Amino acid sequence: MEKAAECPAKHLETVAVVDTFRGQTMWEGAVEVFELVGHPKARRAYGWIDGKGKDRRFTAVLEIPPVKDALTAVRAAIVSQAKK
């Protein structure tokens, strides 16, 4: 996380997240929560790994509004990926 956030980070906790939309699970997994030290805009960052093998990907999201917790971090990443 320190490389992604470009500042020191301290692991705080692991949060189980289940994001649903109209009764269907859109994403489910563990999100790591980090405290950022000295970042100019964010106090926290959220990170998780998706996929396996060659498709494995690390996602990091800063706690900048509208992101306020692990669930909104996952939702922001889903929206960002959908726009690509």
Buried (B, 14 or more C-beta within 10 A) or exposed (E): BEEBBEBEBEEEEEBEBEBEEEEEEEBEBEBBBBBBEEBEEBEBBBBBEEEEEEEEEEBBBBBBEEBEBBBBBBBBBBEEEEEE
